[in-house]
């Protein structure tokens, strides 16, 4: 095997390049072969240009993280309460028909993320328990059920419009951390939950806010 090929093979084994999807996997090889051959053929001391692949576009650079995220998910207790989740232990969070909330479940939630279970549209709305995300996102089956109030006739089974995750019971709080109490706490005034006009049923929670709410129990 020629020396140039030996050098190319050695480099491929020692430091395989990370190639973005927009590049052909072997797009560098002709450039490197030319470079090594020119380097071997050049006179001693000659300047040989170094050919390199263009930088990988930022679009394809994905940060790998294991950091846990924190969420708040609302449910009307008459429909499904923290006691229901305690009984069932695990339940799919179906019926979400808001695109922003859907996107958070589909794109941002990871198995193991912690969740504040929040009772809404009741006498004392507030945080009543803790759950965790227990599944990867998958299509909400109620969108295809004509008998369900969440049925969506425009949702294509080959390209489902609505996505959900499962949540698992962790604990019921000793008392309800009421919305009024959360709004009155100076360190929680910038929570998404307390923002005027916010009507999301799912929202992220900062770790600092999470710790403060738990300390109020």
C-alpha positions, -999 to +999 in steps of 0.1 A: +000+000+000+014+035-009+025+056+020-002+082+013-029+056+017-013+042+049-014+077+064-050+082+053-061+049+069-042+056+101-059+090+105-093+074+098-089+049+126-073+073+151-096+103+146-127+096+126-143+129+116-177+140+128-197+146+096-228+167+095-258+152+076-253+178+048-219+163+040-212+131+022-195+107+047-164+104+025-163+140+011-129+146+027-111+116+014-101+129-021-088+162-005-067+143+020-053+119-006-043+149-027-028+166+003-007+136+014+005+129-021+015+165-026+033+165+008+053+134-001+061+147-036+071+182-026+108+192-022+122+195+013+112+228+029+084+235+004+052+251+016+023+228+011-012+242+015-034+223+040-069+215+026-096+212+052-134+206+051-156+237+058-168+239+094-199+220+102-230+243+101-243+252+136-276+237+126-262+202+130-243+207+162-264+193+190-254+196+226-256+163+245-269+168+280-282+147+309-294+177+329-329+171+343-356+196+334-386+206+356-422+212+345-456+222+357-486+204+343-522+214+350-552+192+354-587+199+366-592+177+397-628+168+387-613+153+355-581+138+368-565+146+402-533+138+420-552+111+439-562+095+406-525+095+396-516+080+429-541+052+423-531+046+387-493+051+393-488+059+356-510+077+331-508+092+296-512+130+295-537+131+267-560+157+254-535+185+249-546+206+219-523+236+222-494+236+198-469+253+223-477+227+250-475+199+225-441+211+213-428+210+248-439+174+253-426+164+218-393+183+217-382+191+252-394+166+277-372+137+286-378+105+306-371+113+343-379+150+342-397+161+373-432+176+372-453+197+395-489+183+394-511+214+395-549+215+402-566+241+381-601+255+378-610+246+414-616+264+447-579+264+456-557+261+425-521+252+432-493+226+432-506+194+449-480+168+441-449+156+421-448+134+391-422+125+366-421+120+328-421+082+323-421+077+286-408+091+253-433+112+233-458+093+212-491+100+193-521+108+214-546+080+206-576+102+215-571+123+183-581+092+163-611+082+185-644+095+171-660+089+205-634+111+223-640+148+230-604+152+219-610+137+184-593+156+156-606+144+122-579+164+104-551+146+121-533+121+098-524+088+113-492+088+092-483+122+105-501+127+139-508+162+149-510+157+187-483+141+209-482+131+245-460+116+272-468+094+301-464+107+337-458+086+368-467+094+404-439+104+428-456+119+458-486+140+470-476+171+489-486+175+525-506+205+515-516+225+484-491+253+476-518+277+464-515+299+434-521+330+456-492+320+478-469+315+448-479+349+434-472+366+468-437+352+471-412+378+459-387+352+445-415+336+423-428+367+406-411+359+374-425+324+371-443+316+338-472+305+360-477+340+375-474+359+342-505+379+333-524+363+304-506+329+307-531+301+300-507+273+292-515+239+308-478+228+305-448+250+312-411+248+322-401+256+358-367+270+367-348+248+392-346+277+416-383+282+415-388+244+419-367+244+451-386+274+466-420+259+460-409+227+476-396+246+506-431+260+512-446+226+518 
